[in-house]
Amino acid sequence: MSRVGNKPITLPQGVNISIDGLDVTVKGPKGQLSITVDESMNVNTEGDAIIVKRPSDDNHHKALHGLTRSLVANMVTGVSDGFTQNLELVGVGYRAQQQAAGVQLSVMLSHNVTILPPEGVQIQVEGQNLIKITGIDKQKVGQIAAQIRKVRPPNPYTGKGIRYQGEQVKLKAGKAARRV
């Protein structure tokens, strides 16, 4: 029994869904997203809710059931509210500057790194040490956040680097701890 797949998806006010065979399109106040679902999954609307059903209890169908429901739910959330990911730069001399469309990172490398977002994703720099990534597609927002974090991940000994806001970096002891 799929706990995720069996939950109905409620449509917020102002969000419309159209199902054309295997293509599911969701339109809302922030934009439009579409996806092609697997041919074995059945996506239907009942009133103001979306129901995803699977043909059998096969393990493959169970996995696709939860996945399809999650993807459609993320599309509904994206076009109604949008997704946000915040990154913070920790370290002396680490700063971000807003460029025309993207962000330029100065993180103690021999050169500055410029990151340009894909279509549908906006990057804003607040202050010098906070980067805010917003968009309607959860996958694109998470991907660009991971790409920015990969430029200078947090150092396990000092904690300096680019991290997600609220991320706890567990610091290692270092050489001095071995001598005891």
C-alpha positions, -999 to 999 in steps of 0.1 A, spaced: 0 0 0 15 33 -10 9 60 16 21 88 -6 3 76 -38 -31 72 -22 -33 108 -9 -55 130 -30 -41 163 -43 -63 192 -35 -63 220 -61 -59 255 -46 -80 284 -58 -69 296 -92 -51 264 -103 -64 245 -133 -53 210 -145 -58 195 -179 -52 158 -186 -47 148 -222 -38 111 -223 -4 108 -207 2 146 -206 -7 164 -174 -6 202 -175 -11 225 -145 -18 262 -149 -17 287 -120 -10 323 -111 28 318 -112 29 299 -145 24 266 -163 41 232 -159 35 200 -177 47 164 -174 43 131 -193 33 104 -168 40 67 -172 15 48 -194 6 25 -165 -5 53 -141 -40 67 -142 -44 103 -133 -80 116 -129 -98 146 -114 -127 143 -90 -142 176 -81 -113 198 -69 -89 169 -62 -65 149 -83 -64 111 -78 -35 89 -90 -42 52 -93 -20 22 -102 -31 -9 -122 -16 -36 -98 3 -42 -66 35 -49 -85 66 -33 -69 73 -13 -100 38 1 -101 39 9 -64 71 29 -69 56 48 -99 24 54 -80 42 75 -53 65 91 -78 37 103 -101 16 116 -72 46 135 -58 55 150 -92 19 162 -98 17 176 -63 50 195 -67 36 210 -100 5 222 -82 25 237 -53 49 253 -78 23 271 -99 4 283 -68 31 292 -43 65 285 -59 96 271 -43 125 289 -26 159 277 -16 183 299 5 221 296 5 244 314 29 281 321 24 302 316 55 338 328 57 359 359 57 360 374 22 332 352 8 306 373 -10 281 371 -38 272 399 -62 241 402 -83 248 401 -121 223 408 -149 205 375 -146 227 354 -123 252 357 -95 290 362 -93 307 343 -64 339 354 -48 348 325 -26 386 326 -23 393 309 -56 418 322 -81 389 335 -102 353 347 -97 326 322 -106 295 333 -125 263 311 -123 235 318 -147 201 303 -138 180 282 -162 148 296 -176 121 299 -150 145 303 -120 155 337 -105 185 343 -83 186 372 -59 214 383 -36 204 397 -3 233 415 14 266 399 5 262 365 21 227 353 13 215 339 -20 178 334 -26 167 311 -54 131 310 -65 111 293 -92 80 272 -100 99 240 -109 112 222 -77 138 202 -96 153 232 -113 155 253 -81 172 224 -62 195 217 -91 208 253 -93 211 255 -55 232 223 -56 253 237 -84 260 269 -65 269 249 -33 292 227 -53 315 257 -61 327 258 -25 311 232 -2 314 236 36 349 227 49 346 199 75 374 215 97 366 252 96 329 253 85 337 279 58 319 276 24 285 278 8 258 260 27 220 257 27 204 281 52 200 262 84 223 234 75 244 221 104 280 214 95 296 189 120 332 200 125 360 175 127 387 178 153 419 182 133 455 173 140 456 185 176 430 160 187 452 130 177 481 140 200 460 136 232 
